[in-house]
Amino acid sequence: MTAAVAAGPGGNPGGGRPPVVGLRREREVLTVALEAGRHVVIEGPPGTGKSTLLRAVARDAGRDVVFVEGNAELTPARLIGQHDPAQVLTAGYTPATFSDGPLLAAMRQGALLYLEEFNRVPEETLNVLITVLTEGEIAVPRLGAVRAGPGFLVIAAMNPFDAIGTARVSHAIADRICRIVLGYQDAAGERAITAAVSGVSGPVVDLAVTLTRATREHPDLRMGSSVRGAIDLVLLVTGLQRLRGEDGTFVTHRTGAGPARETVRDAAYAALSGRIRIADGCHRTPESVLDEILDELLPAAEAPDPPPDGAGKAGPGKAPGQPGPGPDRLAIPDQSRSALRRDRGSDEPRRSMGRAELTLRHPNFSQVSPQVGSLDEAALEALLAEDTDAAAALLADLAAATDRELRAAARRLAARVFLRLGQAAAAPLSRGTRRLEPGRTGQGDLDLERTLDRWPGRGPLGHDDLVTRSWAARRRAVCLVVDASGSMSGPAVAMAAVAAAAVVLAAGELMAPGVLSFSGEVRVLQPQGAPRPPADLVGDLVALRGHGVTDLAGALRAASAQLARAAGGGSERTVVLLSDCQRTAGDDPASALRGIDRLHVLCPGPEPDAAAALARAGGGISQQVGGLNDVAPALRRVLS
């Protein structure tokens, strides 16, 4: 950690100081706060100009600045200073043997102490500042009290609390300091900053700023890129164009596809993929999100529609046998395609719903989809907040809409929504059970009965003859089995998606539960021990539509076969069955429980007696689930 005195040049590639564009009100507030002798914390996401603003105000006021990099390694001694051990051995503890840290250096000079990453500094170190902020002095052991010179102030900068690695600043500190919040500039301001710092102007700057700003609004991203990403994007695009001998023109919505589109994509991967953060519960890559944004800004030339009988066959440029999107899978490809084609590749017939039927089923349909091909995500989120079950059932049915664009948008949104809802039930799930089991380890309580059984009846008992009972953990292998027969409708689809998301997210890749759907036949959505991206799995579940008979025995045998693949012979093999258990085909399900240690049933139907009887036969419990809010507590009970 080093301290630099006085505000020096910024990180401008051209060698000059980064410009302060906009921020008029924030600049005025900071200037007045310094004139009034107030300590200030500047809060904002990365790239909003916190350091640039302070440098500009300090330069205008002729103030020196001592910079400190805040991190978890910043100790009180590093901030304050310490005695030099070698000099203390020869001269003792004197002021001459003390080496000032940045805090004392700024106090003696009457300078501004600029503490970056304020909320990453350990609380023990921040507490050193309490007396300094209030009294303007600090007592240092074996040195004495040090008073701050005129003009000394603490100016801190920090990212919002929810950024990774940050912590809340204690109230004792917050009560002694003013707070200025910075946000991102508007588009015009970011274009001006990008042009000034990069030294480039024209369409490339417009494209870079538009692309960068789009990352902050994408629903799959928790955090988008700052204007620094736009600056790097401009520099990389122009550099790649020079290297590749391109003429400097850019692809737009009007000019169509061209070589520059690939150049922009390559530059965007490098400049932006490390700066954006995928939202929790969304299992996409940064590159796939950037592809989607590029498809909207720089659309590739549309390929002709494939013939109706070509579904599932290898297309041009695709090797035979190369896996494509599975039946009705939520497509999140490596190379983005238009939303119109995201749901192609199905080779299984399924029933879809027209707008008239959706209107009859769901009173809020016209609000969520006011016109063909449109999906109002804000309206659906509002409906989720008002009536979770109705919104989830509508979203599940939208995923089977006849309207291809609406169907594709609904499936993308369904993956996010159902994964988010599934997280509520995911955290409490345990990975196995603990049971008292006998053994000859010498640990635990004596099992007298088993010990006497081993004793030959004469002579003293040896150590090997003692049998004890102690707690032993058994790893759990879980298989979720979803009923996809005729009773499967929108609400049941939504509950299945949330249940699958909860089980998969709770288990993680190490447990990798199996997920099956069944009617007259069984379909393996996720093999046991072979994890898939949760978004793909939820997409397959959302695509399920009730049809056919209910063969419970066939489903349980398939689940037993999946559980047999679980690693370790000591695993507890558990099946969670989502079904009303109204058998219409196959054998008695109670005869198909071999290889299953526990069978728990989540029953969405109004008549739970059959479900309860089957759960008892399987050594488990039955839980009735009337809506999405029932899924989390039901899973907690059966799997805790």
N, C-alpha and C positions, 0 to 999 in steps of 0.2 A: 504494500500500500504506500503510495507516495502522495505528497501534497505539492501542488503547483501553485505558485503565487502569481496573481494578476491574471486577467482574462486574456488568453491568447487566441490565435486563429482557430477557427473551427475546422471540421473535417471536410471542407469543400474540396472536390477533386481539382478545382482550378486554383486552389491555394488561398482564396479569400475567405472572409467570414460568411457563414450561412445567413441569408437574409431573414429578417423578422417580417413576415407577411401577415397582415391582419393583426389579431390579438391586441387591438387598440385598448379595449377596456381592461384586459388583464395587465397590459403594460402600465396603464395608468394606476391601477390598484397597487401593483408591486412597487412602482416609483414612490407613491405616497406612503406606503407601508415602511419603506426604507427611510424616508424623510422623517417619519414619525417614530422611528426607532423600534419598530415591531418585528419580531421574529416571524418567519413565514415558511409554510410548507406548500410546495407546488405539486399538485396531484394530477396525473393524467396518464393515459396509455403510452407505450413507447412511440417515439416519432412525432409527438405533438409540439415539440419545440421548447421543452422546459429549460434545458441548458442554454439554448440559443437566446431565449428571453432573458435569463439572468445575466448572461454575458453582455447583452445589449444594454440593459439597464445599468449594470455596473460600469460599463465603458462610458455611458453618457454622464454618469455621476462621478467619474474619476475615482472609483473605489477599487481597491485590491481585493482579490478573491483567493482564498485558500481552498483547494478542492480535496475532498476526501471521498474515496470509493467505499460505499457501504456494502458489507457482506457479512456472512456468518462468522468470518474469521477476525472481524474488527473487535478487538478486546479493549477494555478501558485503558490498559497500559499503552496500546498502540495509538489510541486517540489522544490521550493526555501527554504521554511521554514517560520516560523512566531514567533512573540513574544508570550511568555507564558502569558495569561491574568492574572492569579493569581499573578505571580511575578511582572508584570507591576504595579498592584495595590499597591504593597508594595515598590518596588524599582524604578519604572518608566521605561522609555524606555532606556535600557542600553544594551551593547553587551552581558552581562551575562544573560539577560532575553530572548535572541533570541535562538530558537531551530533550528539548521540547518536541512534543507531538504536534499535529496540525491544530488541535484545539488551542493549546497554549500559544502557538505561533500566531494564530489569528487574534487571540485576545490581547497579546502584547502589542501587535501592530495596529489594533483597531480596525481589522479587515473583516470582510464577510467570510464566514465559514460555510462553504457550500457542501452539504452532505448528500451525496447521491444515494439512490436505493435506500431511502430512509427506513422503510418498513421491512428491510432484510437484515437490519442490524440487531444483534441480540438485545433483549430487554435490559440485561445487566449493564450493557454499554450505554444504552440510551438514558438510563437513570442517572448517569454522570452529569447529564445536561440539565437536570431539574434545577439545581441551584444556580447554574450558569444562566439559564433562561430567566430566572426570577430576580436574582441578586446581582448578576454580572460578575461573579467571582467564584473561585473554586479553591478548596483546601486540599493540597497535595501532601501526603505523608512525607516527612523528612525534608520537605521543601518549604511548606508554609502556604499562606493564602496568596493567590494570584488574582489581581483585579483586571478586568477587561478595560482596554483603552477606549477612548471615545470613538464611536462609530462601529464598534463590534456588534455583529448580528449573526444569528444562525439562519441560513436559508437552506431548507431541505427540499428534496425532490423524491417522489415515490410513484410507483405504479398503483393502480387500484388494488384493494385488498385481495380480491379473488385471483390475482395473478399467481402463478405457481411460485412457491418459495417465499411468499410474503406473509406477514402476520399483522394483526391489529396493533396499532400504536396505543399505548396505555393512555387512560384519561388524564393522568398526571402530566403527561407531555402535551397531549392535544389541548388541554386547558390553558397552556402557556404560549400558544403559537397560533397565528392566523393561517387560513387555508385558502388557496386559490386553485380552482379546478380548471384544467385545460381540456378541450375536446379537439377532435379532428377539424381541420380547416374545411371550408367549403370547396367545391370543385375548382372554382376560379383561383382561389388561394393556393391550392395544391399544384395547379398547373404553373403558377408563377414561381413557386418554390422549386419545382422540378426543373423548370427551364433555367432558373438562375444558378442552381447548384450544378446541373449537368452541362450547362453551356449549349444545350440543344433546344430547338424550338420546332413548332410545326405539328403535323399529324401524329408523329411518334409520341410526343408528349401527351396529346389528347388521349391517345389509345392507352398509354401506360397508366395515366391517372384514372381513366374510366375502369380499366381492368382491376387496378388496385382497390378502388373504392367498392367495386362489386364484391370483393372478398369479405368486406365488412357487413354486407347485407345478406350473404348466402345463408340459408337456414341450416346447412350442415356444418357451419363453422362457428366455433365458440369465439374465436378472435381472428380478425382479418389483418391485413398488412398495413403498416403505416406508410407515410409518403416516402420513407427511405426505400421501400420496395419499388415505388414508381421511379425513383431516381436510378436505382440499379437496373431496372428493366430498360429504361431508355439507353443507358450506357451499353448494356449487353446487346440490345437489338441493333443499335447503330454499329457496334463493333462487329457483330456477326455478319451484318450486311456488307461491311467493307471486306471481311475475310472471304465471304462467299461470292463477292462480285455482283451483288444485287444492286439495283438502280435506285434504291431509296424509296420506292413507292410502297404503299401499304394497302393491305386488303381491307375493305369495308363492306358494309351491307350492300353497297351499290355495285362494287367492282367484282364481287365474287371471289372464288378461291384462287390462290396463286402461290408461288414459292415463298413469299414473305410470311404466309400464315405459319409454315413450319418453323421459320426463324423466330417468330413471336412466341410460338409454343416452347421452343427450346430455351429461349431467354426467360420466359415466365416460370418454367420449372426451376431454373437456377435462382432467379431473383425472389420468387414468392413462396415456393413450397416450404421452405424452412421458417417462414415468418407467420404462416397461418396455422391455426390450431383447430383440429376436428372436434366437433361437439361431442360431449359425453354420450355414449350409447350409440353413436353413429360410426359404423365400421367401414369407412371409406378411406382412400388414400388422398393426400393433398393433390396429387397429380390428377386424379379423376375429377375432383372439384374444379380445378383449373381448366381441364378439358371442357367441362360443362359450361363454364363461363365463356371460354373462347368460342364455343359453338354458338353462343348467343350473340357475341360481338362480331365474330368473324366466321359466319356460317360456311361450312364446306359445301361443295356442290352436291346436290341431292342425287343419290343413285336411284335408278328405276326400281319400282316395286318388284319383288321376286314373284314368280308365278305361284298360284295357290297351292300347287302340288309340290312346291319346293321346300316346304317347311321341314326343318330338321336335316336337310342335305347340305353337303359342303358347298359353299359359294366360292366365287372367284377370290383367289388369294388365301383360301382357307384349306388347310390340308384335310383329307378325309380322316375322320375319327377324331379331329380336334374338338374338344368339348365346347359347346356353345351354351347360351342360357338354357337352363332346364325348363321343363314345362311350367309356364306361367310364373317363372322366377322373376323377382325384382332384379332388373338388370343394372349392375354397376360395373360396366366394362372398363378395360384398360384404356381403350380409345372411345371417347364419348360419341354417341349417336344422337340424332334428334329425338325429342320426346315421342314423336310419332312412331318411331321404330323400336322403342325400348322394350316393348312387350312382344316383339316378333319371336319366332323360333319355337312356338308351341306346336307340338305334334299330337296333343290330346284334345278332343272336343270337350267343350264345357259350355254351360249355359251362361249367357250374358244378359244384362238388364238394360232396357232402353230408358230414356228419360221419362216417359210416361209412367212406367212401372216404378221407377225410383221416386217420382213425385207422389204416387199413391202410398208407397211404403213409408216415406219420410217427409213430414210436413216442412222441415227446414231445408230440403234439397235445393229449392230455388235460390235460397240465400247463399248457400255454399257454392253452387254452380249456376250462376245467373244466365249463362249462355253456353252454347256448345263449345267443348274444348277447354272451358275455364274452370279453375278451382280456386276459390277465395280462401287462402289459408288462414287469414285473419278471422274470417267468419267462422271457420271450423274451430279455431282455437277458442273463440268466444263461446261457441256451443259446448266445447269440452269443459270449459270452466262452469257452465251452467248445468249441463246434463251429460256427464261422462259416458253413460251407457248409450244414450241416443246418438251422441256424436261418434262413438266408436263403431256402433252398428252401421251408421250411415257411411263411415269411411270404409268399412269392410265391404259394403255393397258397391260403393263407388269403384273399388278395385276390380269389380266384375262388370263395369259399365260397357255398353256397346261402343260408346264414344272412345276411340283409341287414345286421344290426347288426354281426356279426362281420366281414363283408366291408368295410363302411365303416371300422371301426376299424383293420382291417389295412392298408387303403390309406393312411390318414392316417399310421400308424406306418411303413409301407414308404417313404414319401417321405422321412421323416427318416433312417431307417436307411440306405437306399441312397445318399442324398446324402452322409451322413457317411462311408460306406465309399468313395464315389467321390472324396472329397477327398484320400484317400491317394495316388491316382494323378494328381490334377489338377495339383499344384504343379510337377512337373518338366517338363510338356509345353512345348515351344518353339513359337513362333508362326511359324516359317519356317526356311528353310535358308540357309546362306551358301555361295556357290560362287565359284570363280575365273572371271571372265568378261572377255572382251576389250573394250577401249574405247580412245578417243583422248583421255582425260582427262589424260594425263601422270602418273597415279598408279599405283603398283605396279611390277611387274617388266616389263621389255621382252619382248614376244612377237616374237622375231626372225623367225620364219617368216611371220607375218601382215604384219610390217613390210616384209619383202623383197617379198612379193606386191604391196604397194601401190607400191613404188619403181619408177619408170619405167626405171631402169637407167643413168641418167646424171644428173650433177649431184649436189649435196649433198642430203641428206635434210632436209626441212623438219619443223617441229614437228608439222604436221598429218599427216605421213606416219608418225609413230611410233605403234605400237599396243602398248598395255600390258595386262597382266592384273592385276586387283585383285579383292579380295573384295567381292561384292555380295550383299545379302540379298534373298531372294525371300519374299514373303508367302505363307502357306499357307492354302488354303481346304480345309476338312475336311468330309467327309460320312460319317456313320456309318450303315451299312446292317445291319439286324438280321433274321436269318432267323426267320420266324414260321410255318414250315411244320410238318408233323406231328412233327418231332423236338423241338419247343419244349416243354419241361416246366419244372417248378419251378426246378431248378438253372440251366438255360439262361436262364430269365426273370430270375433274380437277377443273373447275369453281365451280361446285356444292360442291366439297369437301372443297375448299377454302372458299366459302361463308358460309357453315355450320360451319367451324372452327371459322370464324370471329364472327358470330352471337353468337355461344356458348361461346367463350372465353370472348366476351364483356359482355354478360349477367351474367355469373357466375351462381352459384347454386341458388342464391336468385330469379332470374328471370326464369331460366331453360326453355328456349324456346322449343316449340314442333318442331319436324323435321319429315316431311312426304315425301315419294316418291310415285309416281303414274304413271300408264299407264291406263289400263282398270280397274285395282283395286288399292286400296290405301294400302300402307304399312307404319306402324308407326315405324320410326327408333328411335325416342325419344319422349315419351309421354310428354305432357305439365306438367311442374312442377315436373318431375321425371328425374333428370340429370343422364346421363351416362358418363363414362370416354370419353373425347373427342377423344382419339385415337381409341376406339371401334367404335364410331359413324362415324369417317372418314373412318375407315376400311369398314364399311357397305356401305358407299357411293361409295367408290372406287370399290366395288364389283358389283355395278349396271351396267347393260348392256342393251342398248336400245332394247325394243321389245314391241309389242302390240300396241293398239290404245291409243288415247289421250282423256280421259274423264276429262275435266277441271271442270265441275260442280260437279262431284263426289268428286274430290280432295278438292274443296272449301268447300263443306259441311262437309267433314271430318275435315278440318282445323277449321271450325266454332265450331264443337263439341269439338275439343281440346282446343280452346280458352275459351270455357265456363267453363273449369276446372280451369282457372286462378283465383288466390285468389283475392278477393276484387271486388265488383260490379262496382267500379269506374275505373277499368283498361281500358286503350285504347287498343282495340283488333286489332292487326296489322298482316297482312299476307304479307310475301315476297315470291313471286312466281317466280321461275326460269324456264322459259318456252318460246317457240316461240309462244304459244297461238294458234296454228293451231289445232282446235278441229276436231276430227274424230269420236267421239262417245259421247253419253250422251246429256243432255239438254244444253240450252244456258247458259254459265257460269254467265252471268249477272243476271240470275234468282236465283243464289245460293249464293248471297252475304249477306243474313240475318245473323246477329250475327258477322259481320266483319265491324269494323269502318274504317279501311284503308286497301286498297289492292295496294301494290306496285309490279311492275313487272320488273324483270331483264331479258332482252330478248337476248339470244345468237344467234338468227337467223338473216338472212339478210333482212327480211321483218317485221319491227317493228310496222306496222299499227294496226294489230289485238291486239298486246300487249298494245299499247297506248290506244286503245278504251276500253279495259277491265279495265285498270288502272283508266281511267277517270270515268268509271261506278262505280268503287269501292272507289272513293274519294282519290285516290293516284296518283302516278306518275310512268312513265315507263322510264327505262334506258337501252340503248343498251350496251351490254358487248361483245366486240369482242375478248377479251383475258383476261388473268389473271390480267394484269395491270389495267384493267377497273373495276375489282370487288370492290376494296377498295373505289375508289371515288364514285361508284354507291351506295354502302351501306352507305357511309357517307351522301349522299344526301337524301336517302329515310328514314334513321333512325336518322338523326341528329335533 
